[in-house]
Amino acid sequence: MRMLKKLAVKSIVFFFFVTSFMACKIASESVRSSLEMPASYGGTKPDSSSIASLPWRTFYKDTCLMNYIEFALKNNRDIHIASHRVNLSGAELRLVKKNFLPSLSGRVSNSVTKFGEYTMDGIGNDDTNRSESLPADKQLPSPYTEWFAGATFDWEIDIWKKLSSRRKAALSRYMSSQEFKHGAISWLISDVAATYYELLGLDQEQRVLEKNLELQKLALELISVQKTGGKVSQLAVDQFEAQMLNTQTQLVEVIQRVKINEATMNRLLGKFPAPINRYTITQYDTIAKAMAGEPEDIMKHRPDIRQAELELLASHADVAAARAAFYPSLTLSGGVGFSAFNLSKWFLTPGASVYNFASSLAAPIFQGGQIRALYASANARQRIALANYEKTLLGAYYEVYNTLTIVNNLAWQIEVKSQELDVLKRAYNNSNDLFSVGYATYLEVITAQRRMLEAEIELTKIRKEKLKTISILYRALGGGWNS
C-alpha cells in the first residue's frame, strides 16, 4: 500500500513537471511602445499649462452655450450608448471576479433506475437483499429510487495567475470603456460649441448682408433718380440692381444655412427642431488663450490615448492568461447533503447524510493546437493594440500641432483683415462723395461697395473659424470631459 502511494505521488510530480516544462517552452511576447513625445509642438517654446486642465464650465463663458452643453450631456444618445457600454464592461468585470470564488450550487433530485437481472448492479443488489444481517428497511427496492438534497461546489485555484490575468484584462477594458465615454463627452461638447459658433457667425453674416442690402436699395433709388435726370444711363441702373439681387441671393443662402445648423444643434441636443437662443459674435473677440502646454500633457488628458493604452494593457493580460493555459490547473470540488432510496429516511435517519471532497490536477497534452492558436491570437491582438496606441499618439500630436498653427494664422488674419476693412470702408465713403460731384464713376462705387461687403463677410468668417478652432484645440488637447 505504501509503495502504491509513493508511486502515485511520483506520477503526479512527473506529470506536473512534464506539463510545466512544455509550457515553459512557450516564449513570452510582451510588447512595449518605443514612441517618445517631442518636447514641443514644432520647436516653439511650450506653454506653462494647458487649457485642457480647465473644466468646460470654466473654459466656455457663454451662458446660452453652457445651457446647451448641459442639456446635450443629459439627452444626447451617443452619451447614453457610451454609458451603457460602461455598465456592460462593469458587468463583465464582476463576472470575471466571480471566478476567484468557488461556485456553490444547491440541488434536489429524484431518479428511478431499473437494473437488469444479468448486470453487475442487478446481481449485486439482489445478493445484498438476501443477506440475513440486512434489516428490511435497508433492502434495495426494484426499481431503485434515489432521493437527493444537498449542495456542491467547484473551485479552481489560481496557481498560475490565469484568473488574475483575466481579471486585469477585464479591469483594463472596464476603465477603457470609461475613457470611451469621456471621449464621447469631449467630442459632443466640441461639436455643440462649434455648431453654436457657426450659428453666431451666420447671424453676423446675415446682419452684414441685410445692412448692405439697405445701402444698395438706397443707392439704386439714387441712381434711378440720376438716370431720370439724364446723368447716368440704364446700364448704371442695371449694374446697381444686379448687385442688390446678388446680395439678396447670398442672404437667402445664409438663412438656409442657419436653418440647417439649427437642426444640427437640435440633433446634438437629442430633441426635435426648436429655436436656438444665442448671443452675437461681436462678444467673442477671445474665449480663452490657446495654451497647449507640453506635448506629454495630452497623454494624461486625452481620453482616446488613455483608452488605447488601457486596451494595450488588457492585451498584455490576455497574453499572460493564454500562456497560463499551457500549465496544469488545480480544481477542488465537493458536496454535502442527504441521499436515500426512501424519502422518509432523508432527514430522520443519520445514515442518510453524504459528503465528498476531491481535488484534481489537469494539464493539456493534446488539444489539436487549440491552445497554441489562442496564444498566437492573443499575441496578434497585443501587437494590434500596440500599433493602435502608437497611431492614436501620433494622430493626437499632429491634431494639436495643426490646430495650433491654424489658431495662430487666424489671429494674424483677423488683424490684417480688420485693417483691410477699415481701408475699404474709407474707400467706399470716398467713392460716394466723389461720385456725387462727378469725380468717380458708378462702377467705382459698385466695386468699392462690393469689396467692402466681401471684406466684412470674410472677417466674420475668420472670427467664427477662430472660435471654432479654439474649441477644437480644447478638445484636441483632451479638455471637455472633466466638468
C-alpha positions in Angstrom: 0.0 0.0 0.0 2.8 2.4 0.9 4.5 1.6 -2.4 1.3 2.5 -4.3 1.1 5.8 -2.5 4.7 6.6 -3.4 4.1 5.6 -7.0 1.0 7.8 -7.1 2.9 10.8 -5.7 5.8 10.2 -8.1 3.4 10.0 -11.0 1.8 13.3 -10.0 5.1 15.0 -9.7 6.3 13.7 -13.0 3.1 14.7 -14.7 3.3 18.2 -13.2 7.0 18.5 -14.2 6.4 17.4 -17.8 3.4 19.7 -18.4 5.2 22.7 -16.8 8.3 22.0 -18.9 6.2 22.0 -22.0 4.6 25.3 -21.0 7.9 26.9 -20.3 8.9 26.3 -23.9 6.3 29.0 -24.9 8.2 32.2 -25.2 6.7 35.3 -23.6 5.9 38.1 -26.0 5.2 41.3 -24.1 5.5 44.3 -26.4 6.1 48.0 -25.5 5.9 51.2 -27.4 9.2 52.9 -28.4 7.5 56.2 -29.4 8.6 59.3 -27.4 6.7 62.6 -27.5 8.7 65.6 -28.8 9.4 68.3 -26.3 7.3 70.9 -28.1 4.9 71.5 -31.0 7.1 72.4 -33.9 10.1 73.7 -32.0 8.3 76.5 -30.3 8.6 77.1 -26.5 5.9 75.1 -24.8 3.3 76.9 -22.6 3.4 76.5 -18.9 0.0 75.0 -18.7 -2.7 73.6 -21.0 -6.3 74.7 -21.4 -7.2 71.0 -21.3 -7.0 71.2 -17.5 -9.8 73.7 -17.4 -13.3 72.3 -16.8 -15.7 73.1 -19.7 -17.8 75.3 -17.4 -14.7 77.5 -16.9 -13.5 77.4 -20.5 -16.8 78.4 -22.0 -18.2 81.8 -20.9 -21.5 82.0 -22.9 -24.4 81.1 -20.6 -26.6 80.1 -23.6 -23.8 77.7 -24.8 -23.3 76.3 -21.3 -27.0 75.5 -21.0 -27.0 73.7 -24.4 -23.9 71.7 -23.4 -25.6 70.7 -20.1 -28.8 69.7 -21.9 -26.8 67.7 -24.6 -24.9 65.8 -21.9 -28.2 64.6 -20.4 -30.1 63.9 -23.7 -27.6 63.0 -26.4 -28.0 59.4 -27.5 -24.3 58.8 -28.1 -23.6 59.6 -24.5 -26.4 57.2 -23.5 -24.8 54.5 -25.6 -21.4 55.2 -24.0 -22.9 55.0 -20.5 -24.4 51.6 -21.3 -21.0 50.4 -22.6 -19.5 51.3 -19.2 -22.3 49.3 -17.5 -21.7 46.4 -19.8 -18.0 46.4 -19.1 -18.7 46.7 -15.4 -20.9 43.6 -15.5 -18.2 41.7 -17.4 -15.7 42.7 -14.8 -17.9 41.5 -11.9 -18.4 38.2 -13.8 -14.6 37.7 -14.1 -14.1 38.5 -10.4 -16.5 35.7 -9.5 -14.1 33.2 -10.9 -11.9 33.6 -7.9 -14.7 32.3 -5.7 -16.0 28.8 -5.5 -19.2 28.1 -7.4 -21.8 26.7 -5.0 -24.9 25.0 -6.2 -27.9 23.6 -4.4 -29.6 20.5 -5.9 -32.7 18.4 -5.2 -33.1 15.4 -7.4 -35.1 12.2 -7.7 -34.3 9.3 -10.0 -35.7 5.9 -10.7 -33.5 3.1 -12.1 -34.4 -0.5 -13.0 -31.2 -2.6 -13.1 -31.1 -5.7 -15.3 -31.1 -9.0 -13.6 -28.0 -10.0 -15.6 -25.9 -6.9 -14.8 -23.4 -6.3 -12.1 -25.6 -3.8 -10.3 -28.7 -6.0 -10.6 -26.9 -9.2 -9.3 -25.2 -7.1 -6.5 -28.5 -5.6 -5.3 -30.2 -8.9 -5.3 -27.4 -10.5 -3.4 -27.4 -7.7 -0.9 -31.1 -8.0 -0.2 -30.6 -11.8 0.5 -28.2 -11.0 3.3 -29.6 -12.2 6.6 -28.0 -9.3 8.5 -29.7 -6.6 6.4 -32.7 -5.1 8.0 -35.9 -4.9 6.0 -35.9 -1.1 5.8 -32.4 -1.1 4.2 -33.3 -3.6 1.5 -33.0 -2.1 -2.0 -36.2 -1.8 -3.9 -36.5 -2.7 -7.6 -36.9 -0.4 -9.5 -34.4 1.5 -7.4 -35.5 5.0 -6.4 -32.9 7.6 -5.1 -33.7 10.9 -3.5 -31.0 13.5 -3.0 -30.9 17.0 -1.5 -27.7 18.9 -0.9 -25.0 21.4 -2.1 -22.0 21.0 -4.3 -19.0 23.3 -5.1 -16.2 23.7 -7.6 -13.2 25.9 -7.1 -10.3 26.5 -9.4 -7.1 27.5 -7.6 -5.3 30.4 -9.4 -1.8 28.9 -9.1 -0.5 30.3 -12.4 -2.3 33.7 -12.2 -4.5 32.8 -15.2 -7.6 34.1 -13.4 -5.7 37.2 -12.2 -4.6 38.0 -15.7 -8.2 37.7 -16.9 -9.3 40.0 -14.1 -6.6 42.5 -15.1 -7.8 42.4 -18.7 -11.4 42.9 -17.7 -10.5 45.8 -15.4 -8.5 47.5 -18.1 -11.4 47.1 -20.5 -13.8 48.5 -17.9 -11.5 51.5 -17.5 -11.2 51.7 -21.3 -15.0 51.9 -21.6 -15.0 54.8 -19.1 -12.4 56.6 -21.3 -14.5 55.9 -24.3 -17.4 57.7 -22.6 -15.1 60.6 -21.6 -14.1 60.9 -25.3 -17.7 60.9 -26.4 -18.4 63.7 -23.9 -15.4 65.7 -25.1 -16.5 65.3 -28.8 -20.1 66.2 -28.0 -19.1 69.4 -26.2 -16.8 70.4 -29.0 -19.5 69.7 -31.6 -22.1 71.7 -29.7 -19.7 74.6 -29.3 -18.6 74.5 -33.0 -22.2 74.4 -34.2 -23.1 77.3 -31.8 -20.2 79.4 -33.1 -21.2 78.6 -36.6 -24.7 80.0 -35.9 -23.1 83.1 -34.4 -21.0 83.6 -37.5 -24.0 83.1 -39.8 -26.1 85.5 -37.7 -23.4 88.1 -38.2 -23.2 87.4 -41.9 -26.9 87.8 -42.2 -26.7 91.2 -40.4 -23.9 92.4 -42.7 -25.9 91.3 -45.8 -29.1 92.9 -44.5 -27.2 96.2 -43.8 -25.6 96.3 -47.2 -28.8 95.4 -48.8 -30.4 98.5 -47.4 -27.5 100.6 -48.6 -27.8 99.0 -52.1 -31.5 99.7 -52.2 -30.8 103.3 -51.3 -28.1 103.5 -53.9 -30.4 102.0 -56.5 -33.0 104.7 -55.7 -30.5 107.4 -56.1 -29.0 106.1 -59.3 -32.6 105.8 -60.7 -33.2 109.4 -59.9 -30.0 110.3 -61.7 -31.0 108.2 -64.7 -34.3 110.1 -64.8 -32.3 113.4 -64.8 -30.1 112.1 -67.6 -26.9 112.0 -65.6 -26.4 108.2 -66.0 -27.5 105.5 -68.4 -29.7 102.5 -67.9 -26.5 100.4 -67.7 -25.7 102.1 -64.4 -29.1 101.3 -63.0 -28.8 97.7 -64.2 -25.4 97.3 -62.5 -26.7 98.6 -59.1 -29.8 96.4 -59.4 -27.8 93.3 -60.3 -25.5 93.9 -57.2 -28.6 94.2 -55.0 -30.1 91.0 -56.3 -26.7 89.2 -55.8 -26.8 90.3 -52.2 -30.3 89.0 -51.8 -29.2 85.6 -53.1 -26.4 85.5 -50.6 -28.8 86.4 -47.8 -31.2 83.6 -48.8 -28.3 81.1 -48.8 -27.2 82.3 -45.3 -30.7 82.0 -43.9 -30.8 78.4 -45.3 -27.5 77.6 -43.6 -28.8 79.0 -40.3 -31.8 76.6 -40.5 -29.6 73.6 -41.3 -27.2 74.4 -38.4 -30.1 74.9 -36.0 -31.3 71.5 -37.0 -27.8 70.1 -36.4 -27.7 71.7 -32.9 -31.1 70.2 -32.0 -29.9 66.8 -33.1 -26.9 67.1 -30.9 -29.2 68.1 -28.1 -31.2 65.0 -28.7 -34.5 66.7 -29.5 -36.6 67.7 -32.4 -36.3 71.2 -34.1 -36.8 74.1 -31.8 -35.5 77.7 -31.7 -31.8 78.1 -30.6 -31.2 81.2 -28.5 -27.8 82.8 -28.8 -25.7 85.9 -28.4 -23.7 87.8 -31.1 -20.3 87.0 -32.3 -19.1 90.5 -31.5 -19.0 89.5 -27.9 -16.3 86.9 -28.7 -13.1 88.5 -29.6 -11.5 85.7 -27.5 -12.8 82.9 -25.4 -9.6 81.7 -23.9 -5.9 82.0 -24.6 -4.8 79.0 -26.8 -2.3 77.5 -24.3 -1.3 74.0 -25.3 1.2 73.1 -22.6 3.7 70.4 -23.3 3.0 67.5 -25.8 3.3 65.0 -22.9 0.2 66.6 -21.3 -2.1 65.2 -23.9 -1.1 61.7 -22.8 -2.8 62.3 -19.5 -5.7 64.5 -20.7 -6.9 62.9 -24.0 -9.4 60.0 -23.4 -8.6 58.3 -26.7 -4.9 57.9 -25.8 -5.7 56.6 -22.3 -8.3 54.2 -23.9 -5.7 52.9 -26.4 -3.2 52.5 -23.5 -5.7 50.6 -21.4 -6.5 48.3 -24.4 -2.8 47.6 -24.7 -2.6 46.7 -21.0 -5.6 44.4 -21.4 -3.9 42.7 -24.4 -0.8 42.1 -22.2 -3.1 40.4 -19.6 -4.7 38.4 -22.4 -1.3 37.1 -23.4 -0.5 36.2 -19.8 -3.8 34.3 -19.4 -3.3 32.5 -22.8 0.2 31.5 -21.7 -1.1 30.2 -18.3 -3.4 27.9 -20.2 -0.4 25.7 -21.0 0.1 25.0 -17.3 -1.8 22.4 -15.2 -4.9 23.6 -13.4 -5.8 22.6 -9.9 -9.5 22.3 -9.1 -11.2 21.5 -5.8 -14.7 20.1 -5.7 -17.0 18.5 -3.2 -20.6 18.3 -1.9 -22.7 17.5 1.2 -26.3 16.5 1.6 -28.8 13.7 2.1 -29.4 10.7 -0.1 -31.8 7.8 0.4 -34.0 5.4 -1.6 -36.8 6.2 0.7 -38.0 9.8 1.2 -38.9 9.2 4.8 -35.2 8.3 5.5 -34.0 11.7 4.3 -33.7 13.7 7.5 -34.8 11.3 10.2 -32.0 8.8 9.7 -28.4 9.9 10.4 -27.2 7.4 7.8 -28.8 9.4 5.0 -26.1 12.1 5.2 -23.5 12.1 2.5 -20.4 14.2 1.6 -17.5 14.1 -0.8 -14.3 16.1 -1.4 -12.0 15.8 -4.3 -9.1 17.6 -5.9 -7.9 17.3 -9.5 -4.8 18.4 -11.3 -5.3 18.5 -15.1 -3.0 19.7 -17.8 -3.4 19.8 -21.6 -1.4 17.3 -23.5 -3.1 17.2 -26.9 -5.7 19.8 -27.9 -5.2 19.8 -31.6 -3.2 23.0 -31.5 -6.1 24.9 -30.0 -4.2 26.4 -27.0 -1.3 27.4 -29.2 -3.7 29.1 -31.7 -5.4 31.0 -28.8 -1.9 32.1 -27.6 -0.9 33.2 -31.1 -4.2 35.1 -31.4 -3.6 36.9 -28.1 -0.2 37.9 -29.2 -1.5 39.2 -32.5 -4.2 41.2 -30.8 -1.5 42.6 -28.5 0.5 43.9 -31.5 -2.6 45.3 -33.0 -3.3 47.2 -29.7 0.3 48.5 -29.7 0.0 49.7 -33.3 -3.3 51.4 -32.5 -1.8 53.1 -29.4 1.1 54.5 -31.4 -1.3 55.5 -34.2 -3.5 57.3 -31.6 -0.5 59.0 -30.1 0.8 60.3 -33.4 -2.7 61.4 -34.5 -3.2 63.3 -31.3 0.1 65.1 -31.6 -0.4 66.2 -35.2 -4.0 67.2 -34.5 -2.8 69.6 -31.8 0.1 70.7 -34.0 -2.1 71.6 -37.0 -4.8 73.2 -34.9 -2.3 75.4 -33.1 -0.9 76.5 -36.5 -4.4 77.4 -37.7 -5.3 79.3 -34.5 -2.1 81.4 -34.8 -2.7 82.1 -38.5 -6.4 83.0 -37.9 -5.3 85.6 -35.2 -3.0 87.2 -37.8 -5.7 87.1 -40.5 -8.1 88.9 -38.2 -5.7 91.7 -37.6 -4.9 92.1 -41.3 -8.5 91.7 -42.4 -9.7 94.3 -39.9 -7.2 96.8 -41.3 -8.3 96.0 -44.8 -12.0 96.5 -43.9 -11.2 99.9 -42.4 -9.5 100.9 -45.7 -12.4 99.6 -47.8 -14.9 101.5 -45.7 -13.0 104.7 -46.2 -12.7 103.9 -49.9 -16.5 103.3 -50.2 -17.3 106.6 -48.4 -14.8 108.5 -50.7 -16.3 106.8 -53.8 -19.8 108.0 -52.8 -18.5 111.6 -52.2 -16.6 111.6 -55.5 -19.5 110.1 -57.4 -21.8 112.8 -56.1 -19.6 115.5 -57.6 -18.7 113.7 -60.7 -15.2 112.6 -60.0 -15.9 108.9 -59.8 -17.9 106.5 -61.9 -20.8 104.3 -60.8 -18.6 101.3 -61.4 -16.1 102.5 -58.9 -18.9 103.0 -56.4 -20.2 99.4 -57.0 -16.7 97.9 -56.8 -15.9 99.7 -53.6 -19.2 98.6 -52.0 -18.8 95.0 -53.2 -15.3 94.8 -51.8 -16.4 96.3 -48.5 -19.2 93.7 -48.3 -16.9 90.9 -49.1 -14.3 92.0 -46.5 -17.0 92.3 -43.8 -18.2 88.8 -44.5 -14.6 87.4 -44.7 -13.8 89.0 -41.4 -16.9 87.5 -39.8 -16.0 84.0 -41.2 -12.4 84.3 -39.9 -13.6 85.3 -36.4 -16.1 82.4 -36.5 -13.4 80.0 -37.6 -11.1 81.2 -34.8 -13.8 80.5 -32.2 -14.5 77.0 -33.7 -10.7 76.2 -33.9 -10.0 77.2 -30.3 -12.9 74.9 -29.3 -11.4 72.2 -31.4 -8.0 72.8 -29.9 -9.6 72.5 -26.4 -10.9 69.1 -27.4 -7.7 68.0 -29.2 -5.7 68.7 -26.1 -8.1 66.5 -24.1 -10.3 69.1 -22.5 -14.1 69.0 -22.1 -14.9 65.7 -20.4 -13.9 67.0 -16.9 -16.8 69.1 -15.8 
